[in-house]
């Protein structure tokens, strides 16, 4: 399969994605909580929902998570040995529920 460029029209992404649950493993290596249940709010359309609902594309050098409503890029995650880059500029906020101790 080929990598879709960032500027590909939205309809080209419809069948090429996985849901945000694929972020559970990579994000658990960076954060001590499960972020798939965290509520992300899209900067483009304002849709809020769990990270698990994002449409994730992983054919490039990292993972790209898009809003399920408007397909705007909400987050990017790129890993290399010993380093992780997390770009959240497409997210207004990320609400993480913490357990009471």
ABEGO torsion letter per residue (X at the ends): XBBBBAABBAAAAAAABBBAAAAAAAAAAABABBAAABBBBBAAAGBBBBAAABBBBAABABBBBBBAAAGBBABBBBBBBGBBBBBAAABABBBBBBBBX
